[in-house]
Amino acid sequence: MAWVFRAVVILLAIVLSACSAVYTTAPVGDTAVQLISEEWQGTWLGDEVVVVTTVLDREKGLLQVAWIERSMDGAILETQQSYIRSSGDFMFASARDKDAEEPRYIWIRVDRSQSKLITWAPNLKTFQTMVREGRFPGTVNDDGVMLGELTPQQLEMINTPSSDLLDWEEPRVFIRIAD
């Protein structure tokens, strides 16, 4: 399974190079973020990718992310729809896994300013441990973790650096280079 920045494809096409991930059955967060086009649309430069974002539905927090991938057959335009949700002061981007038979979402934590977007992917190993210990609802399987419904307290825990639930050591940073 190709995870070419799929976690950030959720929002801005972060390419992950793994087959395992932390999934949810619905977009992460309590409330759809009202997407203002002037703030969210643009061309963003990351370490290994340039993505273009377009607000598809302001009220529903639906953002389209587009990028070019190279393959043996040449360049291919890829797109992904991402749901931008918040929980308290924190934002998440979630995208439906196109390769899965049952609906499931990949997700990331997002922090956006006018000219910069920072994302953090879930820490798979820590989530596996937390689910096995019963501290988070869900199941551990061959392709990662499928989380159950998260409480506001669990969402807050995800955003606490000491919990190690996000890969705080390796954020992906995107700089806006055009509107």
Phi, psi and omega in degrees: 000125180275121180248051182294095183048038182296325180298321178271342171304332175309318178238304184225039171055058172282130182268117175261144180248054181216159177262346181255146181206175174257118184250161172228164180272350179210163177305142181282137179116161184268326191227136175294133176281131177286108186275117176268121186308317182297337181267327188256329181281145176159186175248127187238134181255124175247182180304316188235010185202151170245130180236153176242131181247145178222130176285120179267323180211104184302313186292323182272357181068037184259120184239134174263136177241133180230144179203167180254133174244144175265142176220179178297336181267002181115194182279142181229132175279125178246145175225155178212138174266134181237139176261121180262118183232158176236159172216107187065232181269007187249147178243148177228152172240133181229140178226140179293135177286109184293337184272350184271144177288313178272147178300125173208155186237140168263153189208162177216163172269139186232138171227118186239135169242184182303321186239005184216144175231128178242136180230150176229131178272155176296147176271103186304313184297318180293319178295321178301314179297312182298321179291316179298325179279353180082012180278341174228143178285144176147188179226149174256129180221186185299329182256019174130222182233134172251109181282148172274193180295130183263141177276163175303326179293322178290322176296321177294320179298321178303324183273006179264115183306326182291343179285340180061024180278343174243156179277072183297335183287337184229068177289154172260130183243131177239134179250132177288126180247349177198154178279000000 
